[in-house]
Amino acid sequence: MNDRPIRIGTRGSPLAMAQATMVRDLLARAHPDAPAAEIVEIRTTGDAITDRSLADAGGKGLFTKEIDRALLEADVDIGVHSAKDMETWLPEGMVIGAALPREDPRDALIGASSIAGIPRGARVGTASQRRQAQLLARRPDVEVVLFRGNVQTRLRKLEVGEADVTLLALAGLNRLGRSEVADGILEPEDMLPAAGQGIIAIAQRDGDTRVADVLAPLNDAGALTCLTAERAMLDALDGTCRTPIAGLARLRGGELELHGLVAWPDGSELVRREMTGAAADPVALGRAVGAELRERIGEDFFAMLD
């Protein structure tokens, strides 16, 4: 590193700030003689729009595009994101420079201990097509209501009765020190997580060798391998937030196991596929799972989303 501090671009939500602080502290540990990194808070469109689903408001990029712009215009040096919030196709000139070790990728239930334990006809708050589809496949009797906002906002909405139950990523609760609010933890067999869930991804400008060298000690090779496979699956499925897609990769020795799912939003059909491939080629595995899911769900599914 040189004498110029690394500038970290992030959203201003408590979880985003906690993740950026984690990256700042890791940089300080990895480069003790370098100037302390600076956190630059960037307000995103996704934080401002809370009355519509992401699909209706413009997609996952609403949480990242302002940070991406600041990165590409060199107003910040890196962007810190929850990997599940990143668009499937990154803007030209930007790459994922590092991935931190994966936190618990499972979803947490608040208001019920299990999917079977949700009261009949309960209102379940979520803005996730993925969660909605998997939930309705098991419990078509529940009512799904729109729930947007950061973790604290959604917990407050639950407290005042806007819904009876909600689902949140356990990783976010853990990073905020709020895991005690979870009444139940959903195994991937019951609720397959979003691609990238539990991973903090650090974006950088493509070709910025200074930043690449700075980030190298922070990168967890296993997490990046799993993330690469999951994102390759999304790419093969043309995955956006309008598409109920889930995916989770796990390393098993020298092999990589990838579970994928694609579903109709109303839960009327869920298609699953699990494949194992070489950990050295996560892109090939992700594309293979994505291609098979695409064939099984049928082109009518994608025509419906257009």
C-alpha positions as CSV (number, residue, x, y, z in Angstrom):
1,M,0.0,0.0,0.0
2,N,1.1,3.6,-0.5
3,D,0.3,6.6,1.8
4,R,-3.2,7.1,0.4
5,P,-5.9,5.4,2.5
6,I,-8.3,2.9,0.9
7,R,-11.8,4.4,0.6
8,I,-14.5,2.0,1.3
9,G,-17.9,2.6,-0.4
10,T,-21.0,1.3,1.4
11,R,-24.7,1.7,2.0
12,G,-25.6,3.4,5.2
13,S,-27.8,0.8,6.8
14,P,-26.6,-0.6,10.2
15,L,-25.8,-4.0,8.6
16,A,-23.9,-2.4,5.6
17,M,-21.9,-0.2,8.0
18,A,-21.1,-3.2,10.2
19,Q,-19.8,-5.1,7.1
20,A,-17.8,-2.1,6.0
21,T,-16.3,-1.8,9.5
22,M,-15.4,-5.4,9.4
23,V,-13.5,-4.9,6.1
24,R,-11.8,-1.8,7.5
25,D,-10.6,-3.8,10.5
26,L,-9.4,-6.7,8.4
27,L,-7.4,-4.2,6.2
28,A,-5.8,-2.7,9.4
29,R,-4.8,-6.2,10.6
30,A,-3.4,-7.2,7.2
31,H,-1.6,-3.9,6.6
32,P,-0.7,-2.5,10.1
33,D,1.7,0.1,8.7
34,A,-0.7,1.6,6.2
35,P,-3.1,4.5,6.8
36,A,-6.4,3.5,8.2
37,A,-9.0,2.9,5.5
38,E,-11.9,5.4,5.3
39,I,-15.6,4.4,5.1
40,V,-17.6,6.5,2.6
41,E,-21.4,6.2,3.2
42,I,-23.3,6.3,-0.1
43,R,-27.1,6.5,-0.1
44,T,-28.6,4.1,-2.7
45,T,-31.9,4.2,-4.5
46,G,-32.9,0.9,-2.8
47,D,-32.7,2.5,0.6
48,A,-35.0,5.3,-0.5
49,I,-37.7,3.2,-2.1
50,T,-39.4,0.9,0.4
51,D,-43.0,0.8,-0.8
52,R,-42.5,-1.5,-3.7
53,S,-40.8,-4.9,-4.3
54,L,-37.3,-4.7,-5.9
55,A,-38.7,-6.3,-9.0
56,D,-41.2,-3.5,-9.4
57,A,-38.7,-0.8,-8.4
58,G,-36.0,-1.8,-10.8
59,G,-34.0,-4.8,-9.4
60,K,-31.2,-5.6,-7.1
61,G,-29.0,-3.0,-8.7
62,L,-30.9,-0.4,-6.7
63,F,-28.7,-1.3,-3.7
64,T,-25.5,-1.2,-5.6
65,K,-25.6,1.2,-8.6
66,E,-24.6,4.4,-6.8
67,I,-21.7,2.5,-5.1
68,D,-20.7,1.0,-8.5
69,R,-20.7,4.5,-10.0
70,A,-18.6,5.9,-7.2
71,L,-16.1,3.0,-7.7
72,L,-15.9,3.4,-11.5
73,E,-15.4,7.1,-11.1
74,A,-12.7,6.6,-8.6
75,D,-14.5,8.3,-5.8
76,V,-14.0,5.2,-3.7
77,D,-11.5,2.4,-4.1
78,I,-13.6,-0.6,-3.2
79,G,-17.3,-1.3,-2.7
80,V,-18.5,-3.6,0.1
81,H,-21.7,-5.6,-0.6
82,S,-23.7,-8.5,0.7
83,A,-23.0,-10.8,-2.3
84,K,-26.7,-11.7,-2.6
85,D,-27.5,-8.1,-3.4
86,M,-25.1,-7.8,-6.3
87,E,-26.4,-7.9,-9.9
88,T,-25.8,-11.0,-11.9
89,W,-23.9,-9.0,-14.5
90,L,-21.5,-6.5,-13.0
91,P,-20.8,-3.1,-14.8
92,E,-18.0,-3.2,-17.3
93,G,-14.7,-2.3,-15.6
94,M,-15.7,-3.8,-12.2
95,V,-14.8,-7.2,-10.7
96,I,-15.2,-9.0,-7.4
97,G,-11.7,-8.5,-5.8
98,A,-12.2,-10.6,-2.7
99,A,-14.8,-12.6,-0.7
100,L,-14.8,-12.9,3.0
101,P,-15.3,-16.2,4.7
102,R,-19.0,-17.2,4.5
103,E,-21.3,-16.7,7.4
104,D,-24.2,-19.0,8.1
105,P,-26.1,-18.9,4.8
106,R,-29.5,-20.1,6.2
107,D,-32.7,-18.1,6.6
108,A,-34.1,-17.4,10.0
109,L,-37.8,-17.3,10.8
110,I,-39.2,-14.7,13.3
111,G,-42.6,-15.3,14.6
112,A,-42.6,-19.1,14.1
113,S,-40.2,-21.9,14.8
114,S,-40.7,-23.7,11.5
115,I,-42.6,-23.5,8.2
116,A,-45.0,-26.1,9.5
117,G,-45.4,-24.1,12.7
118,I,-46.6,-20.9,11.0
119,P,-50.3,-20.4,12.0
120,R,-52.8,-21.1,9.3
121,G,-53.6,-18.0,7.3
122,A,-50.8,-16.0,8.8
123,R,-49.4,-12.9,7.1
124,V,-45.8,-13.5,6.2
125,G,-43.8,-10.4,5.4
126,T,-41.1,-10.7,2.7
127,A,-40.1,-8.9,-0.5
128,S,-38.1,-11.9,-1.7
129,Q,-39.6,-13.9,-4.7
130,R,-37.3,-16.8,-3.7
131,R,-38.7,-16.9,-0.2
132,Q,-42.3,-16.4,-1.3
133,A,-42.2,-19.2,-3.9
134,Q,-40.6,-21.8,-1.5
135,L,-42.9,-20.8,1.3
136,L,-46.1,-21.0,-0.8
137,A,-45.1,-24.4,-2.2
138,R,-45.3,-25.7,1.4
139,R,-47.9,-23.4,2.8
140,P,-50.3,-22.1,0.2
141,D,-52.7,-21.1,3.0
142,V,-50.5,-18.2,4.2
143,E,-50.7,-14.6,2.9
144,V,-47.5,-13.0,1.7
145,V,-47.3,-9.3,2.3
146,L,-44.6,-6.9,1.1
147,F,-41.9,-6.3,3.7
148,R,-39.1,-3.9,2.7
149,G,-36.4,-2.1,4.7
150,N,-33.3,-2.9,6.6
151,V,-33.3,-5.5,9.4
152,Q,-34.3,-3.1,12.1
153,T,-37.1,-1.7,10.0
154,R,-38.6,-5.1,9.3
155,L,-38.4,-6.2,12.9
156,R,-40.2,-3.0,13.9
157,K,-42.9,-3.7,11.3
158,L,-43.3,-7.1,12.8
159,E,-43.6,-5.7,16.3
160,V,-46.4,-3.3,15.3
161,G,-48.4,-6.1,13.5
162,E,-47.8,-5.4,9.8
163,A,-47.2,-9.1,9.6
164,D,-47.3,-12.2,11.8
165,V,-44.1,-13.8,10.6
166,T,-41.0,-12.7,8.6
167,L,-37.8,-14.3,7.3
168,L,-34.3,-12.7,7.4
169,A,-30.9,-13.9,6.5
170,L,-29.2,-15.4,9.6
171,A,-25.9,-14.0,8.5
172,G,-27.2,-10.5,8.8
173,L,-28.6,-11.1,12.2
174,N,-25.3,-12.7,13.4
175,R,-23.3,-9.7,12.1
176,L,-25.6,-7.3,13.9
177,G,-25.5,-9.3,17.1
178,R,-29.3,-10.0,16.9
179,S,-29.4,-13.7,16.4
180,E,-31.6,-14.0,19.5
181,V,-34.6,-12.7,17.6
182,A,-34.7,-15.9,15.4
183,D,-37.4,-18.3,16.5
184,G,-36.4,-20.9,14.0
185,I,-33.5,-21.6,11.6
186,L,-34.5,-23.1,8.2
187,E,-32.3,-25.8,6.7
188,P,-31.5,-25.5,3.0
189,E,-33.8,-28.4,2.3
190,D,-36.7,-26.3,3.6
191,M,-35.6,-22.9,2.3
192,L,-32.7,-22.9,-0.1
193,P,-30.9,-19.5,0.3
194,A,-30.1,-16.9,-2.3
195,A,-27.0,-17.2,-4.3
196,G,-24.2,-15.5,-2.4
197,Q,-26.1,-15.4,0.9
198,G,-23.8,-15.1,3.8
199,I,-20.8,-13.8,1.8
200,I,-19.4,-10.3,1.9
201,A,-18.1,-9.5,-1.6
202,I,-15.6,-6.7,-2.1
203,A,-15.8,-5.0,-5.5
204,Q,-12.8,-3.2,-7.2
205,R,-12.0,-1.7,-10.5
206,D,-10.7,-4.2,-13.0
207,G,-7.0,-3.9,-13.5
208,D,-6.4,-1.9,-10.3
209,T,-3.3,-3.8,-9.2
210,R,-2.7,-1.7,-6.1
211,V,-6.2,-2.5,-4.7
212,A,-5.9,-6.2,-5.8
213,D,-2.7,-6.5,-3.7
214,V,-4.3,-4.8,-0.8
215,L,-7.3,-7.2,-0.9
216,A,-5.4,-10.4,-1.5
217,P,-4.9,-11.2,2.2
218,L,-8.6,-10.8,2.9
219,N,-9.8,-13.2,0.3
220,D,-11.2,-16.5,1.3
221,A,-10.6,-18.8,-1.7
222,G,-13.3,-21.3,-0.7
223,A,-16.0,-18.6,-0.3
224,L,-15.0,-17.1,-3.7
225,T,-15.2,-20.5,-5.4
226,C,-18.7,-21.1,-4.0
227,L,-19.8,-17.6,-5.0
228,T,-18.4,-18.0,-8.5
229,A,-20.4,-21.2,-9.0
230,E,-23.6,-19.7,-7.7
231,R,-23.2,-16.6,-9.8
232,A,-22.5,-18.7,-12.9
233,M,-25.8,-20.5,-12.3
234,L,-27.6,-17.2,-12.1
235,D,-25.9,-16.1,-15.4
236,A,-27.2,-19.3,-17.1
237,L,-30.7,-18.6,-15.8
238,D,-30.7,-14.9,-16.7
239,G,-31.3,-14.5,-12.9
240,T,-32.6,-11.2,-11.6
241,C,-34.6,-10.4,-8.5
242,R,-37.7,-11.0,-10.7
243,T,-36.8,-14.6,-10.9
244,P,-37.3,-16.9,-7.9
245,I,-33.9,-18.6,-7.9
246,A,-31.9,-20.1,-5.1
247,G,-28.5,-21.6,-5.0
248,L,-25.9,-22.9,-2.5
249,A,-22.5,-24.3,-3.2
250,R,-20.4,-26.3,-0.7
251,L,-16.8,-27.5,-1.0
252,R,-16.3,-31.2,-0.3
253,G,-12.6,-31.8,-0.4
254,G,-11.5,-31.2,-4.0
255,E,-15.1,-31.3,-5.3
256,L,-17.8,-28.6,-5.3
257,E,-21.4,-29.4,-4.7
258,L,-24.1,-27.0,-6.0
259,H,-27.8,-27.1,-5.2
260,G,-30.0,-25.0,-7.4
261,L,-33.6,-24.1,-7.5
262,V,-35.9,-22.2,-9.8
263,A,-39.6,-21.7,-9.1
264,W,-42.9,-20.1,-10.2
265,P,-43.5,-17.1,-8.0
266,D,-46.8,-18.6,-6.6
267,G,-45.0,-21.8,-5.6
268,S,-47.0,-23.9,-8.0
269,E,-43.8,-25.5,-9.3
270,L,-40.3,-25.8,-7.9
271,V,-37.5,-27.3,-9.9
272,R,-34.4,-28.5,-8.1
273,R,-31.1,-29.8,-9.3
274,E,-27.9,-30.9,-7.5
275,M,-24.6,-31.5,-9.2
276,T,-21.0,-32.1,-8.2
277,G,-18.0,-30.9,-10.2
278,A,-14.3,-30.0,-9.9
279,A,-13.7,-27.2,-7.4
280,A,-11.1,-25.9,-9.8
281,D,-13.8,-25.0,-12.4
282,P,-16.8,-23.5,-10.5
283,V,-18.0,-21.6,-13.6
284,A,-18.5,-24.9,-15.5
285,L,-20.5,-26.4,-12.6
286,G,-22.7,-23.3,-12.2
287,R,-23.5,-23.1,-15.9
288,A,-24.3,-26.8,-16.0
289,V,-26.8,-26.6,-13.1
290,G,-28.3,-23.4,-14.5
291,A,-28.7,-25.0,-18.0
292,E,-30.4,-28.0,-16.6
293,L,-32.7,-25.9,-14.4
294,R,-33.6,-23.8,-17.4
295,E,-34.5,-26.8,-19.5
296,R,-36.6,-28.4,-16.7
297,I,-38.6,-25.2,-15.9
298,G,-39.3,-24.6,-19.5
299,E,-39.2,-21.5,-21.7
300,D,-42.8,-20.6,-20.7
301,F,-41.4,-19.6,-17.3
302,F,-39.0,-17.1,-18.8
303,A,-41.6,-15.7,-21.2
304,M,-43.8,-15.1,-18.2
305,L,-41.1,-12.9,-16.6
306,D,-40.5,-10.8,-19.7
